[in-house]
């Protein structure tokens, strides 16, 4: 049986996972009476809830006389590490582009990775059933992107397939009337255009690890494409480490892919994508070789993390109320276990403390980890995200990002003013009838705390996306800090309607009556740029029977609901987010009101001096 290894790459929400759903259905992999969920490749609860792909996943489809291995990749820039590594596993990519949105920042990022690996692309224009689309403009944008990224001439003549993944139709013509049910057109194009795996069937084994997984029974699992030779269960093999050292181990288990399932197999050959268990500390980029011929493949270059946060043991007065996993030992075990399978994550224990520096690709990358831990029963506290500063050639440097904004024309002025104050450089502005697209280059620091402000400015109608560009010399500017102060509780207890009614005039509340609060907890946002200590647990003194029911007539404003990402965006450097299985709370680093005021006064004097 002939093999094709391909990846589907695209900007977030352009339809990769939905397209794979259709490919699986059209291949006949599911029984006629089988209940199949939408986005079947998104197996993680958070992936399903948010409609995003977090980890690259492999599926294997049999079509006619071909075995087509397809890797579904994340669209978010924060999980770009998954995309760049799988380029070593495939021989072609489907570049999926939304017919309405066109090319976006992550489209550029994933295509750049494919072109750098000299992998042949097929362009798939998806969602052609959307109204008000301009197919020709989308194609022109795609071609311009290929040229801008320096694609060789032979790759500029790319094949284009037009699809509606939601409806399960495809054609080679942009006219929607030519769309036919099924994905046969796409399958035939893959078979015709994508080359067979560039491998050597006979010879000493070579298998480079590109992805990692973890299993409690067998430990760390390495996933990759066999470049040469054959591998069998119980084989004694050697692995050439990234530092050049060589270690031998026995292949305990070997897994292949059948549809959406990972199945145990006895052996695999060159061109197959397999998962190997047997070495507990195997890493991405290392090459599994014949024991008598340890010949490594070229190293895989991995982009470094750009953002870090401090994770710590929950020290709030409510510690232990909700969670069962709250000790330093449990948290450390969980963090290092995550680092076992996510090579874009770095974990480092802070000396003489119960805290860890956790570095990742972005706020979403780290917040997904926090959310997973919360659901598993952990309690912890985390600091504000901060960018990782590097010294390159003796110069202090910080990360910069490409930022793309689509915004209704009525909000353009406010958005440009706001983003301009964050040291963003406008590189392109494209005004349409109803919306304007703004392209910027911005320090990563300038994006911290910006998303919430942006959504408020555009009343939720703006679209923002960004991806890492490069490191540039560090600028000594205050970026990423919240401009307004907060309302901080002075007492521990239960918030009352009477107290909240009197605090509302000071700003915007984050809590409602009946919520447990403690001293030092952030309960709202001040109207001014200073923090204000407030009492939200005061009860009205009752003097007679009638007044005892007066609280029932109090009409309060709806509090502002804050998501986890919103909380991480919102806090300043002297604040933390407390995470528990049931909730998350923002709090001051120093909880005691008088101690905090003394510390703030001391800091202010130091800055003035």
WOJO-V449290 format. One record per residue. RES is the residue in three letters. D_LAST is the distance of its C-alpha to the last C-alpha in Angstrom with 2 decimals. Layout:
# WOJO-V449290
[[RES;D_LAST] [RES;D_LAST]]
This chain:
# WOJO-V449290
[[UNK;75.99] [UNK;73.68] [UNK;69.91] [UNK;67.09] [UNK;63.42] [UNK;61.11] [UNK;57.69] [UNK;56.81] [UNK;53.48] [UNK;51.82] [UNK;48.84] [UNK;48.23] [UNK;50.92] [UNK;53.33] [UNK;56.02] [UNK;56.17] [UNK;56.97] [UNK;59.40] [UNK;61.20] [UNK;61.64] [UNK;63.12] [UNK;65.76] [UNK;66.45] [UNK;67.04] [UNK;69.33] [UNK;71.28] [UNK;71.85] [UNK;73.71] [UNK;71.54] [UNK;71.57] [UNK;74.75] [UNK;76.14] [UNK;75.59] [UNK;72.12] [UNK;69.29] [UNK;66.50] [UNK;63.04] [UNK;61.22] [UNK;58.57] [UNK;60.40] [UNK;58.12] [UNK;55.06] [UNK;55.82] [UNK;52.41] [UNK;51.91] [UNK;48.57] [UNK;50.22] [UNK;52.94] [UNK;50.73] [UNK;48.38] [UNK;51.05] [UNK;49.18] [UNK;50.13] [UNK;47.64] [UNK;49.69] [UNK;52.27] [UNK;55.75] [UNK;59.14] [UNK;62.43] [UNK;65.85] [UNK;68.44] [UNK;72.10] [UNK;73.45] [UNK;77.00] [UNK;77.19] [UNK;73.44] [UNK;70.67] [UNK;67.45] [UNK;64.24] [UNK;61.47] [UNK;57.77] [UNK;55.80] [UNK;52.18] [UNK;48.98] [UNK;47.90] [UNK;44.20] [UNK;41.85] [UNK;40.24] [UNK;43.61] [UNK;44.31] [UNK;44.57] [UNK;47.91] [UNK;49.14] [UNK;48.44] [UNK;50.15] [UNK;53.36] [UNK;54.04] [UNK;55.46] [UNK;57.90] [UNK;59.53] [UNK;61.63] [UNK;60.90] [UNK;58.64] [UNK;59.23] [UNK;56.47] [UNK;56.45] [UNK;55.29] [UNK;55.29] [UNK;57.74] [UNK;55.62] [UNK;52.02] [UNK;52.90] [UNK;50.58] [UNK;47.11] [UNK;44.09] [UNK;45.56] [UNK;48.95] [UNK;47.42] [UNK;45.77] [UNK;48.99] [UNK;51.26] [UNK;49.10] [UNK;49.49] [UNK;53.26] [UNK;53.70] [UNK;51.76] [UNK;54.23] [UNK;57.12] [UNK;58.35] [UNK;60.76] [UNK;59.67] [UNK;61.83] [UNK;60.19] [UNK;60.87] [UNK;60.28] [UNK;59.95] [UNK;60.13] [UNK;62.58] [UNK;63.89] [UNK;60.74] [UNK;61.32] [UNK;60.04] [UNK;59.59] [UNK;59.92] [UNK;61.31] [UNK;61.56] [UNK;57.92] [UNK;56.89] [UNK;59.10] [UNK;57.72] [UNK;54.14] [UNK;55.19] [UNK;56.92] [UNK;53.94] [UNK;51.71] [UNK;54.19] [UNK;54.23] [UNK;50.43] [UNK;50.11] [UNK;52.70] [UNK;55.56] [UNK;58.66] [UNK;61.65] [UNK;63.68] [UNK;61.07] [UNK;60.80] [UNK;64.29] [UNK;63.16] [UNK;65.43] [UNK;64.47] [UNK;65.55] [UNK;65.07] [UNK;64.64] [UNK;63.95] [UNK;62.77] [UNK;62.89] [UNK;66.53] [UNK;67.48] [UNK;68.93] [UNK;68.74] [UNK;70.35] [UNK;70.07] [UNK;70.18] [UNK;67.36] [UNK;69.86] [UNK;69.28] [UNK;73.06] [UNK;73.57] [UNK;71.49] [UNK;73.62] [UNK;73.04] [UNK;71.77] [UNK;69.71] [UNK;72.64] [UNK;71.46] [UNK;68.11] [UNK;69.79] [UNK;72.25] [UNK;69.50] [UNK;67.59] [UNK;70.79] [UNK;71.67] [UNK;68.30] [UNK;66.34] [UNK;67.66] [UNK;68.76] [UNK;66.24] [UNK;65.82] [UNK;66.86] [UNK;69.46] [UNK;71.82] [UNK;73.18] [UNK;71.36] [UNK;68.81] [UNK;66.32] [UNK;62.99] [UNK;60.76] [UNK;57.06] [UNK;54.81] [UNK;52.86] [UNK;52.05] [UNK;51.55] [UNK;52.73] [UNK;52.74] [UNK;55.56] [UNK;55.59] [UNK;59.07] [UNK;58.79] [UNK;55.01] [UNK;53.43] [UNK;55.73] [UNK;55.51] [UNK;56.80] [UNK;57.98] [UNK;60.91] [UNK;63.56] [UNK;63.74] [UNK;66.70] [UNK;69.32] [UNK;69.87] [UNK;68.08] [UNK;69.85] [UNK;68.99] [UNK;69.22] [UNK;68.79] [UNK;67.00] [UNK;64.45] [UNK;61.54] [UNK;58.06] [UNK;56.14] [UNK;52.48] [UNK;49.59] [UNK;48.84] [UNK;52.49] [UNK;53.81] [UNK;57.00] [UNK;57.92] [UNK;61.22] [UNK;61.78] [UNK;64.54] [UNK;64.48] [UNK;64.71] [UNK;64.80] [UNK;65.07] [UNK;64.38] [UNK;65.51] [UNK;64.94] [UNK;67.66] [UNK;66.71] [UNK;63.52] [UNK;64.37] [UNK;63.55] [UNK;66.77] [UNK;67.70] [UNK;69.75] [UNK;71.54] [UNK;70.84] [UNK;69.25] [UNK;69.84] [UNK;68.01] [UNK;66.54] [UNK;66.02] [UNK;62.63] [UNK;62.44] [UNK;60.21] [UNK;60.53] [UNK;59.85] [UNK;60.16] [UNK;56.93] [UNK;54.12] [UNK;51.28] [UNK;52.53] [UNK;49.91] [UNK;49.86] [UNK;51.14] [UNK;53.27] [UNK;56.98] [UNK;59.83] [UNK;62.68] [UNK;66.17] [UNK;66.00] [UNK;67.94] [UNK;66.14] [UNK;62.32] [UNK;61.46] [UNK;58.07] [UNK;57.36] [UNK;54.41] [UNK;51.02] [UNK;49.50] [UNK;46.10] [UNK;43.69] [UNK;40.58] [UNK;37.52] [UNK;35.52] [UNK;32.66] [UNK;31.05] [UNK;30.16] [UNK;29.57] [UNK;29.17] [UNK;32.32] [UNK;32.38] [UNK;34.73] [UNK;34.71] [UNK;32.78] [UNK;33.32] [UNK;35.53] [UNK;38.26] [UNK;38.47] [UNK;42.14] [UNK;43.56] [UNK;44.61] [UNK;44.55] [UNK;46.47] [UNK;44.51] [UNK;41.12] [UNK;40.86] [UNK;38.75] [UNK;42.02] [UNK;43.51] [UNK;40.46] [UNK;40.15] [UNK;43.89] [UNK;43.70] [UNK;40.80] [UNK;42.45] [UNK;45.76] [UNK;44.29] [UNK;42.97] [UNK;46.57] [UNK;47.84] [UNK;44.86] [UNK;43.93] [UNK;41.14] [UNK;39.31] [UNK;37.27] [UNK;36.53] [UNK;34.45] [UNK;33.91] [UNK;30.40] [UNK;30.84] [UNK;31.19] [UNK;30.84] [UNK;33.15] [UNK;31.65] [UNK;32.49] [UNK;31.00] [UNK;33.62] [UNK;33.65] [UNK;35.98] [UNK;36.89] [UNK;35.31] [UNK;34.61] [UNK;38.36] [UNK;39.17] [UNK;36.87] [UNK;37.72] [UNK;41.43] [UNK;40.91] [UNK;39.10] [UNK;41.90] [UNK;44.57] [UNK;43.04] [UNK;42.80] [UNK;46.48] [UNK;47.44] [UNK;46.16] [UNK;42.72] [UNK;39.72] [UNK;36.24] [UNK;32.72] [UNK;30.93] [UNK;27.46] [UNK;26.55] [UNK;28.12] [UNK;25.94] [UNK;27.20] [UNK;28.01] [UNK;26.24] [UNK;28.59] [UNK;28.56] [UNK;31.60] [UNK;32.67] [UNK;29.28] [UNK;27.54] [UNK;25.30] [UNK;27.36] [UNK;27.57] [UNK;30.75] [UNK;32.12] [UNK;34.97] [UNK;37.88] [UNK;37.70] [UNK;40.80] [UNK;40.90] [UNK;44.12] [UNK;43.54] [UNK;45.88] [UNK;45.77] [UNK;44.59] [UNK;41.22] [UNK;40.54] [UNK;38.23] [UNK;35.95] [UNK;35.85] [UNK;35.09] [UNK;32.22] [UNK;30.72] [UNK;31.29] [UNK;30.17] [UNK;26.64] [UNK;26.59] [UNK;27.16] [UNK;30.88] [UNK;33.36] [UNK;36.67] [UNK;39.60] [UNK;42.55] [UNK;43.62] [UNK;47.10] [UNK;48.20] [UNK;51.31] [UNK;53.25] [UNK;51.18] [UNK;48.23] [UNK;45.88] [UNK;44.69] [UNK;41.26] [UNK;40.38] [UNK;36.79] [UNK;34.92] [UNK;31.61] [UNK;28.90] [UNK;29.76] [UNK;26.26] [UNK;27.26] [UNK;30.27] [UNK;28.55] [UNK;28.86] [UNK;30.85] [UNK;34.38] [UNK;34.25] [UNK;32.78] [UNK;35.48] [UNK;38.28] [UNK;37.19] [UNK;37.05] [UNK;40.51] [UNK;41.99] [UNK;42.86] [UNK;44.96] [UNK;42.63] [UNK;43.13] [UNK;40.31] [UNK;40.69] [UNK;38.74] [UNK;39.21] [UNK;37.31] [UNK;37.64] [UNK;35.69] [UNK;32.44] [UNK;30.46] [UNK;27.32] [UNK;24.14] [UNK;22.11] [UNK;18.36] [UNK;18.83] [UNK;18.31] [UNK;21.95] [UNK;24.00] [UNK;21.83] [UNK;23.61] [UNK;22.61] [UNK;24.10] [UNK;23.23] [UNK;25.85] [UNK;28.03] [UNK;27.73] [UNK;30.59] [UNK;30.07] [UNK;33.55] [UNK;35.94] [UNK;39.38] [UNK;41.41] [UNK;40.19] [UNK;42.51] [UNK;43.67] [UNK;42.90] [UNK;39.21] [UNK;38.75] [UNK;40.46] [UNK;37.85] [UNK;34.88] [UNK;36.35] [UNK;35.26] [UNK;31.59] [UNK;32.03] [UNK;34.07] [UNK;35.30] [UNK;35.88] [UNK;38.25] [UNK;41.52] [UNK;43.23] [UNK;44.51] [UNK;41.68] [UNK;40.25] [UNK;36.50] [UNK;34.14] [UNK;30.87] [UNK;27.99] [UNK;30.39] [UNK;29.56] [UNK;32.45] [UNK;31.59] [UNK;29.37] [UNK;27.60] [UNK;28.29] [UNK;24.67] [UNK;21.46] [UNK;20.44] [UNK;22.13] [UNK;24.72] [UNK;26.45] [UNK;30.20] [UNK;33.42] [UNK;36.13] [UNK;38.63] [UNK;39.58] [UNK;43.34] [UNK;45.13] [UNK;46.89] [UNK;50.60] [UNK;52.92] [UNK;56.16] [UNK;57.92] [UNK;57.34] [UNK;53.54] [UNK;53.48] [UNK;54.27] [UNK;52.02] [UNK;49.32] [UNK;51.93] [UNK;51.69] [UNK;47.94] [UNK;47.38] [UNK;44.10] [UNK;42.58] [UNK;42.98] [UNK;39.83] [UNK;38.24] [UNK;39.62] [UNK;37.26] [UNK;38.72] [UNK;37.23] [UNK;35.99] [UNK;34.57] [UNK;32.59] [UNK;31.23] [UNK;30.30] [UNK;28.75] [UNK;26.33] [UNK;22.62] [UNK;20.95] [UNK;20.48] [UNK;24.20] [UNK;27.59] [UNK;31.20] [UNK;33.76] [UNK;37.11] [UNK;40.46] [UNK;44.07] [UNK;44.38] [UNK;41.06] [UNK;37.39] [UNK;34.52] [UNK;30.87] [UNK;28.56] [UNK;25.00] [UNK;23.98] [UNK;23.31] [UNK;26.40] [UNK;25.95] [UNK;24.59] [UNK;22.89] [UNK;21.34] [UNK;20.05] [UNK;18.49] [UNK;16.70] [UNK;15.49] [UNK;14.37] [UNK;12.47] [UNK;10.72] [UNK;9.99] [UNK;8.71] [UNK;6.21] [UNK;5.20] [UNK;5.46] [UNK;3.80] [UNK;0.00]]
